């Protein structure tokens, strides 16, 4: 009897240990949900933030990188020296870094990546980041010198963007479907329409992260997003698309809700070369027809900060210009009449999938209709938006959140999709790139904000909040989003 009892207890202990080990093993995996699926996985050839949300830092790395607090720290470059005149950056690369295919990462790869971004046929969505580069010179396998045409106080910041990650010529042909980087995770599988799976890189040059396997799930419908989190089918939902449900999660001890800031200026983008939006008075009228707070309350349930220019309110150089385009329907009607559109006009409003666009678009269309602007809503998928609006410039209005960090420089690019062409602004941006004095840069950035506000280039709506819902045991997630990223390198499960 005692022998049988001993065996029973031993078996129970073994079973318990097995269950505990299984539970512990499960805690090294994580499932992250996001609303948008990337069109492909090459961050150096598309503007879709969903790409960086999966691959930034996890798969691909740059010479420098953003941290969750917005700071820029060394990445693949261990250190650097800047010449006295500010035109030469000599980067010392980390030793022993390899790509996921086993090939070494060296100065030749840095040169290849930057030359590719600079090339005439470059598909890089942020090609302007690299326009100040004159030459890239390999001094030895671990050292690369980048010579700039002029000093650029933003250069290290620019090199931290997802568009500036280092890629290898050996794997470039398949980068969109089989990304090969130097990051802490390797690409495992992509089941289109459902998920992308990453696996911890055993040969990573840095500290090994706690998470071994990560699954990115794509759930576009807000109702389905709520159901998936409540059922605990996912561990984390970044950019949670149904803010009306947040009080329910906050009251549930199973979950934590993180609400931070993003670099996402959410704007009613306007085709400045398409009539009647080529008339500043029409753009000003449209700005006064919009009630920002009603959009924030109706589409985002209060999560968001009104903006009057293309700049993040949390940035010390921000100027509050919201009063310049205050909600005033009667003034909007008067301006339309002055511009020759007393009876209003018709246009199109292309809405990509995010909730801020689809929900906000319905509200904005109704507000515009009140002053005589009839906006035909056209719902488009992300790939279609990129093709029709971003590349094709075939639109009147659209709503999108620009999540790139401090990207006011896009207004200096006449060929950018909203097609704003102001030589004064372009000169100011050139001066900014040459200025290293912090006070001087602040003054120029504030001037830049005022110029685009005065020109009513776009309908400046609100700064997107970073909303993440996660299980209570997940720690190390970014609260704020200084760039589009779900950085897994510091994420773990609490014990």
N, C-alpha and C positions, 0 to 999 in steps of 0.2 A: 504494500500500500504506500509506504513512504517513498519507495523507489519510483513508483508511478507518479506520485505527487511531485517529486523532484523533477521528473521528466516534463511534467505538465508546466511547472513553474519555469523551467529552463526554456521550454518551447515558447511560453508566453513572453518571457524576457526577450528571446530572439525575435519573436514576431514584433514586439514593441520596438526593439532596436531597429528592425527592418523598416517599420512604418516611420520611425523618427528619421532614419537615414533617407527614406524616400521623400519625406516632407522637406528635409534640409536640402536635398538635391533639387527639389522643385523650386526652392527659393533662389536658385541661381539662374532661373529663367524669368523672362518678363515679356508681357504682351502690351504693346503700346498702340493705341488707336489714334487715328487722325482722320480728318474729314476728306482731304484730297489725296488722290493717288498720283504719284509723280508720272509725267509723260514718258520719262526715261530717267537714267541714273547718272548722267554726265552733268555735273554742276557748272562746267566750263562752257556749256553751249546752249543754255536755256535760262529763261527768267523765272521759271516756276519755283516758288518757295518750297514746294513739297519735296523737291529733290534734295535741297540742303537739309530739310527737316529729317531726312533719313541718313544721308551720307556725311554731313559735315562733322568732322572730327572722328566719327565712327569708322568710316571707310577711307576718306580722303583728308589730308592735312596740307597746310601751307607753310610758308617760311615763318609766319607768325600766326597767332590764333586768338579768337575772342574767348574770354571767360564769361561766366554767367553774370558778373557784375559790370560787364562792358569793357573791362580792361583788355589791353592787348599785351600778350606775353609771347616769349619765344615758342616756336613750333618746331619745324624741321631744322630751322636755323637755331643753333645753340647760342650764338651771340653775333654781334655785328659791329662794324666800325663805320662812322660817317665822316667823310672828308670835311675840312673846315668850311668849304664853300657850299656844303650841303648837296652836292651833285653826284657823289659817289658813295654807294653802300656796299661794303664788303662783308659778305655773310660767311660765317664759319658753320658748316653743316654738322649735324650730329653724326658720330661714328656708328657704324654697324646697323644702319637703318636699311631694311629691305622691303621691297614691295611684296604683296601677298603671293605673287608667283615665284618668289625666291630670288628675283633679280635685285641687285643692289640699287639703292637710291643715292645718286651722287650729283655733282654740279652739272653734269651733262643733262640730267633730267630736269633740273631747274631751268637751264637755258632752253631746252626743248619746250617746256611748259609756257614760259614767258614769250618766246618767239612765236609759238602757236597762237597765243592770245593776241599778239600784236599783228599777226599776218593779215594781209589784205583781205583774204577770204575767211577770216576768223568769224566763227559763229558765236563768240562770247557775248553774252547779253550786256556785259559791263566793260566793253572794250575800252571805254574812256579811262578806266582805272589804270590802264597800261600805256596810255598815249604819251605820257611824259618820259617813258624809257627811251633812251638813245641806243644803247648797246648792252648786251649781256655777255660777259667774258668769263670763261672757265679758267681759273688760275691753277687749280689742281683738283683732284676728285672731291675734296672736302671744302673747297673755297670757290665762291662765285662773286664776281664784282658786277654790280649793276650801275651803269652810268646814266644819269638823268639829263635831259635837255636843260632843265632849270631846277633849282631847289624845290622840294615838295614836302611841306610839313605834314602831309597826310600819307606819305609813302608806306610807312610801317603799318598804319591803319588799313590802307588799301590792300596790302598783302595778306591781311587776315580774312578777307572776304572769301566766301565759298567759290567765287568765280576765279580765285587765284591759287587754288590748290595745285599741288605738284603731281603730274601724271607722267607716265613712261611711254616712249614710242613703241615699245614691244607689245603693249596691251591696248593701245589707243583705238584700234579698229573696232573693238567690241565693247568699248567703255559704256555705251548706253544701256546695254543689256547684261554685261558681265564686268562690273566696275572693279578695277584692281588698283588699290591704293596702298598707303603705308600705315593706315590707322589701326586702332585696337580691335577692330572687327573685320572679318572677311565676309564677302557676299556669299550666301548659300543658295537661295532660291527665290524666284519671283513668280507667284501664281497671280497672273494678271486679273485685276478686278477683286482680288481678295487680300493678299498679304505679300510681304517681303521678309525673308528670314536672314539674320546675320548670326555669325558664330565667332566667339572670341578667338583672336589671333594669338596662337601660342608663341609666335616669334616677334611679338611687338617689342619695339625698342624701349618703350616706357613701362610704367607700372602696370601690372596686369589688373584689369577691372574685375569687380566682383561678379558682374553678370556674365554668364557663359553663353547663353543663347537668347537672342532678342527677336521677337516677331512684331512687325509693324502691320497692323490691320487697318483697312480702309472702310470707313463707315460714313457715308455722305449724308444720310438722312438723320435729322436731329432727333426724331422719335426713336429710331433704331439705336442711336448713340446713347440715349438715356437708358433704354432697355438693356443694352450690352453692359453698361457700367453697373446698373442695379443688380443684374444677374451675376456680376463678378466674372463675366466672360473675358474682360480685359482688365489689366492691372492699372493702366494709366490711359487717360484720354487727353492729349494736348490740343489746345485750341478748341475746347469743348463747344459745340455749336448750338447748344440749347441753354443759354444763361438763365432762362426762367426756372430751370430745375435746380439751380445751385443751392437755394435755401434748404431743399430736401436733402442734398448731400451733406451740407454743413451740419445738419441736425442728426446725421447718421454716423455713429462712431466707427463704422467700417471704412469711412472715407475721409480724405483730406481735400480741401479746395485751396488751390494757390491762385491768387489774383495779383498779377504783376503788370509791369508796363512792357510795351514792345516798341520797336522802331517803326511800327506800321502806321504811316499816315494814310488814313482811309479817305479817298477823294472821289468826287464825281468828275472823272477824267473827261476832258472836253477836247474835241478835235478842232484845234485852233486854226486849221486851214480849210475847214469845211464851212460854207455859209450855212446859217448866219453867225456861227461862232467865231468867224474871223473878225467880227466887230466886238471890240472890248465892252461896248455898252450892253450888248446882248449877254455877254458873260457876266457882267456886273448885275444885270437884271436877274439872271438865273441865281446868282449868289444870294440876292435878297429874297428870293422866292423860297429858300430852303430854311427850314426850322431844324437846326442841328440837334437841339435837345430832344425834340420829338422823335428824331431818327434814333438817337441813342437810347431813349426810353422804349420806343416801340420795337426796334430791331434787336437791341442789345440789352434790354431790361436794365438800363442805367449804367452798364459797364462801358466806359469810354469817356474821353476828355475832348470837349470841343476844340477845334483848331481853326485858325484863320489864315494859315500859311502852311507850307510844306516843311514842317520842322517839329521835332518831338518836344512836348512841354517839359519833360524832365531834363532836357539839355540846358546847361547854364546859359547858353547864348540865345535861348528862345525869347521871342518877342510876342506878346499876346496881341494879335491883330483881329480877334474875333469880332470886335465892335465895328470893324470896317465893312463887314458883310453881314450885319445883323438882320434877323428875320423882319422883313418889311414888305409884304405883298403889294401894297399900294405904290411904294417906290419902284418895285419891280415892274409893275404895269406901266408906270410913267416912263421908265427907261426904255421899255420895249417900244412904246409909242414914239419916243424920240429917235429910236433906231429904225423906225419905219415898219414896226411889227405890232401895230395897235391891236390887230386881230389875232396876234400870236402866230405860231408856226408849228410844224410837225417835225419830229426827229425820231431817232432810234435810241434805245437804252439797252445795251448789251449787258447781261448779268451772268457772271460766272457762278459756280456752285456755292461758295461760302455763304453762310447764313447772313453775314453783314451785308452782302451784295443782294441776295435774293429778297430777304426781308426788308432791308433798307431801300431797295429799288422800288418796291411797291409803295412805300411811304413817299419817296421822292417823286415818283410819277404823279401821285395824287396832289402833292404840293405844287408841282410845276403846272398841272392842269388848272389850278386855281388862278393862275396868272395868264393862262392862254397857251402854254407850251404843252403840246400833246406828244408825249413820249411813248412810242411803241415799245413795249417790253419784249426783248428777245432773250430767252434763257439759253445759255450756251454752256457746253462742257469746257473744262479747262484747256484741253488741247485745241478746241475750236476757237476759244478766246485768243490763245497765243497766235494762231494762224490768221484769224480774221481781223482782230483788233490790234494786237501788239505788232505783228509783222505786216499785215495787209493795210492797217490804218483805215479800214473800211467800217467806220462807225461814226455816230454823232456824239453819244454819251456812253459812258460805262462806269461801273463802280469797282474799284479795286483798292486793296491795301498794299502800299509799297513798304515792305518789311525790311528792305536793305538799310544798313546803318548810315545815318547822316548823309542821305543821298540827294540833297538839294541840287547837287551838280548836274542831275539829269536835265534840269531846265536850261542848261547851256548847250544842249544837243538838239539842233533843229530837226534832225532826222528821227528823234525819239517819237514814240507813237502818238503823243498829243501835239507834236509839231509846233512847239513854241519857239519863235526865232527873234531874240532880242540881243543885238550886238553889245548893248551896255551890260547886260547880265553876263554875257559870255566873257567880256573883258574883266568883270569883277571876279569871276571864277578863276580866271588865269592869274589875277593878282593874289587871290587867296592861296593858290597852290605854291606861290613863291614866298608866302609870308609864314614865318615860324614864330614870331612874337605872339604869345597867347592873347594879349589885349587887342592887338591888331587883327588877329583872326576873328575874334568875337565881333569886333566892329564890322568887319566885312560880311560875316555871316548874318548879322542883323540887317545890314543893308540889302543883302540878297533876299531875305524874307520879305522885306517891305516892297521890293520891286515886283515880285511875283504876286503879292497881295494887291498891289496897286493895279496890276494888269489883269487881275481876276482870271489867271491862266486856267485854273480848274476850280471846281466847287470844293473847297477844303471842308471836310466834314468832322472827323474825330480821330483821335489817336486810339488805335485798337488796344484793348486790354489783353494781356496774356492770361488766359483762363485754362487751368489744368485741374482735372479731377483725378485723384489717384487713390489706391488702397492705402489705408493708414500706415502699413508697414514699409512703404517705399520711401526711401530717403535719398537725398543728393540730386533731386530734380532742380533744374533752373526755375526760379520763380519769375524772374524777368526774362525777356527775350531780346538781347542786344543784337542778335541776328537770328535768322530762321535756323533752328537746330534743336535736336533732341540728343544732347550730349550724354552718352551712356557711360562715359569713362569714370564718372564719380558717383554713379547710381548703385545702390545696394538695398538689400532688405534688412530691416532691423531684426535683431535676434529676439 
